[in-house]
Amino acid sequence: MFLIVAKYLIPKGYRGMAVFPFVIAKYDFDKTNEVFVNHEKIHLRQQLELLVIPFFVWYFLEYLIRLIQYKNSALAYRNISFEREAYAKERNLNYLKNRSFFQFLHYIKLK
């Protein structure tokens, strides 16, 4: 993992993003924020499981489905299965040591 601070690469309203093998943070102080880094590392693991490109295709398609479902971009984003897993486990700094493959599937909401 390579952590880069580049505030102009991050969309407005977000603090960071993971694009394997990089974590891009908007703010310098997030480099030492263990919860932020763990959240992004969870995304890196998800990307590896799906071989990176399929992750982004799935992410975008699920976002569109959630946007239709909720008619609200913030709710759509928070309900993407990848984000639900990352937000649910970001404070567990040992999560990735014991995480089973494809755990994000447990966070897919059908309703």
C-alpha positions as CSV (number, residue, x, y, z in Angstrom):
1,M,0.0,0.0,0.0
2,F,1.2,3.5,-0.9
3,L,-0.4,6.4,0.9
4,I,-0.5,9.6,-1.1
5,V,-1.9,13.0,0.0
6,A,-3.4,14.8,-3.1
7,K,-6.4,16.9,-2.1
8,Y,-7.2,17.8,-5.7
9,L,-7.7,14.2,-6.7
10,I,-10.4,13.6,-4.1
11,P,-14.0,14.5,-5.1
12,K,-15.7,17.2,-2.9
13,G,-17.4,15.7,0.1
14,Y,-14.9,12.8,0.5
15,R,-11.7,12.4,2.5
16,G,-10.0,9.7,0.5
17,M,-10.1,6.7,-1.9
18,A,-8.4,3.5,-2.6
19,V,-7.2,2.5,-6.1
20,F,-5.0,-0.5,-5.8
21,P,-2.2,-0.3,-4.7
22,F,-2.7,3.4,-3.6
23,V,-4.6,5.1,-0.9
24,I,-5.1,8.7,-1.7
25,A,-6.0,11.0,1.2
26,K,-7.2,14.6,0.9
27,Y,-5.6,15.7,4.1
28,D,-2.2,15.2,5.5
29,F,-3.5,14.4,9.0
30,D,-5.3,11.3,7.6
31,K,-1.9,9.6,7.0
32,T,-1.8,8.8,10.8
33,N,-5.6,8.3,11.2
34,E,-5.7,4.5,11.9
35,V,-9.5,4.3,11.3
36,F,-9.3,6.1,8.0
37,V,-6.3,4.0,6.8
38,N,-8.0,0.8,7.9
39,H,-11.2,1.7,6.0
40,E,-9.2,2.2,2.8
41,K,-7.2,-1.0,3.4
42,I,-10.5,-2.9,3.5
43,H,-11.3,-1.4,0.0
44,L,-7.8,-2.5,-1.2
45,R,-8.6,-6.1,0.0
46,Q,-12.0,-6.0,-1.8
47,Q,-10.3,-4.8,-5.0
48,L,-7.8,-7.6,-4.8
49,E,-10.5,-10.2,-4.4
50,L,-12.3,-9.0,-7.5
51,L,-9.1,-8.3,-9.5
52,V,-9.4,-4.5,-9.3
53,I,-11.3,-3.6,-12.6
54,P,-14.4,-5.8,-11.8
55,F,-14.5,-4.2,-8.3
56,F,-14.9,-0.7,-9.9
57,V,-17.5,-2.0,-12.4
58,W,-19.5,-3.6,-9.5
59,Y,-19.0,-0.5,-7.3
60,F,-20.4,1.8,-10.0
61,L,-23.3,-0.5,-11.0
62,E,-24.3,-1.0,-7.3
63,Y,-24.1,2.8,-6.8
64,L,-26.5,3.3,-9.7
65,I,-28.9,0.7,-8.3
66,R,-28.8,2.3,-4.9
67,L,-29.3,5.7,-6.4
68,I,-32.5,4.5,-8.1
69,Q,-33.5,2.8,-4.9
70,Y,-32.9,5.7,-2.5
71,K,-33.0,8.7,-4.8
72,N,-30.3,10.3,-2.7
73,S,-26.6,10.2,-3.6
74,A,-25.3,10.1,0.0
75,L,-27.6,7.2,0.9
76,A,-26.7,5.4,-2.3
77,Y,-23.0,5.7,-1.5
78,R,-23.4,4.6,2.1
79,N,-25.4,1.5,1.1
80,I,-23.0,0.1,-1.5
81,S,-22.0,-3.3,0.0
82,F,-18.2,-2.4,-0.2
83,E,-18.8,0.7,1.8
84,R,-21.1,-1.0,4.3
85,E,-18.4,-3.5,5.1
86,A,-15.7,-0.9,5.3
87,Y,-17.7,1.4,7.6
88,A,-18.9,-1.5,9.8
89,K,-15.3,-2.8,10.3
90,E,-13.1,0.3,10.0
91,R,-12.6,0.6,13.8
92,N,-11.6,-3.0,14.1
93,L,-7.9,-2.6,13.4
94,N,-7.4,-6.4,13.4
95,Y,-10.3,-7.1,11.0
96,L,-8.1,-7.8,7.9
97,K,-6.1,-10.4,9.8
98,N,-9.1,-12.6,10.2
99,R,-11.4,-11.5,7.3
100,S,-12.7,-14.3,5.1
101,F,-12.8,-13.8,1.4
102,F,-15.8,-12.0,-0.2
103,Q,-17.1,-10.7,3.2
104,F,-18.7,-7.7,1.4
105,L,-21.3,-10.2,0.1
106,H,-22.8,-10.3,3.6
107,Y,-23.5,-6.5,3.3
108,I,-25.6,-6.6,0.2
109,K,-29.1,-5.3,0.9
110,L,-31.8,-6.6,-1.3
111,K,-34.4,-4.2,-0.1
